[in-house]
Structures are given as C-alpha cells and as structure tokens.
Amino acid sequence: MDTGVIIDIGQSSLYTIIIVAAPVLLSGLITGLIVAIIQATTQIQEATLAFIPKILVVLISIGLFGPWMLSTMLNFVTNLFRSIPEYIG
C-alpha cells in the first residue's frame, strides 16, 4: 500500500466525518447562539438554561438527519471495503 493511498483514505474519511457531523453541530451552534442572545437581552445568566434547548435540538436533528447520516457512512464504508483489492494490489 502506497503512502498516497493512505493519505487519500484519510482525507476521504475526514471529509465524511465533517459532512456527517455538520448538521448536528450547526443546529446546536445556532440554538446556543439564540439562547445566548435571549439570555443577554433578558439578563438571565443561568448556565443550565442553555443546555436543555441544545439537547432537544440536537436530538431532533439526529432524528431528522439520522437516515441521511447513516447512508452517507454506509456508502463510505462500502466503497472502502470494495476497494480493498485495489489497495492490496
């Protein structure tokens, strides 16, 4: 196995990880920003108040994007397993 092949596998795996994690992370980020703005305007500085909306939005986004995330990961692993003979040879 050539080092270029290993680098290509690593790059494609990192790209897949970023693409799969992006919807959940972005939804949590946007929710955290909205909660922080609401806390700043109402001057309620309770630290635990931010966690409940974030948890709920992350769970909802996993429910919505879960099938797409699973199919993306399955496509990556399937392509990786199918190309094992090319990597060996």
N, C-alpha and C positions, 0 to 999 in steps of 0.2 A: 504494500500500500504506500503510495507516494504521499509526501507531506502536503502537496497541493490538494489532494483528495480529502485529507483530514481537515484542512482549513475550509474547504468548501462545505463539508458536513457540519462543521462548527458554525459557519456563517448561516447556513440554512436553518440550523436548529435555533440559533439566537433570533433570527428573523421570525420564525414560527412562534417562539416564546413571546416576543414583543407583540405580534399580531393577536395572539390568543389572549394575552393578559390586558391588552389595551382597553377593551370596552368596560371591564370591571374596574380597572384603575381610574379611568376617566370619569366614570359615573360616581365613584367615591370621592374623587377630587372635586368635581363640580358640586356635589352635595356638601362637602366640607366647606367649600368657599361660600355657598349660600348660607349655611348655618353660621359661619363666622361673621358674615355681613349682618345677619339678623341679630346675633349676639352683640356686635359692636353698636348697632343702632339702638337696641333696647338696653344696653349696658348690663346685660345679664352675663356674668362671667363664670358660669358653672361649667367645669371641664367635662363632666359626664353627659351633659346635654348634647354634645356633638356626636357622641358615639352611637346612640340609638338610630337617628336618621341615616347615618352612614351604613350601619349594619343592615338596615332594612333595604336600602337602595342597592347595596352590593348583592344581597340575596336575591332581590328581584332581577337585577341584571344577570346574575348567574342563571336564573330560571329562564330569562328571555334569550340570552346568548349561548346558553349551555349546549344546545344541539349543534349550533354552528362551530363552537369551540371544539367540541368532540370530533366533529367531522374533519375539521382542519388538522387536528392532532393525528387522527387516524390516517388521513391522506399522507401526512409527513412520514409516519412510521411505515406505512405500506410501501411508499416509494423508497424508503431507506432499506427495507427488507428485500424488495425486488432488485435493488441494485447491488446487493452483496456479491453476486458472482462477478460483476464488473470491477468491484473494489479488490477482490482477491486476485483476479487475473491480470 
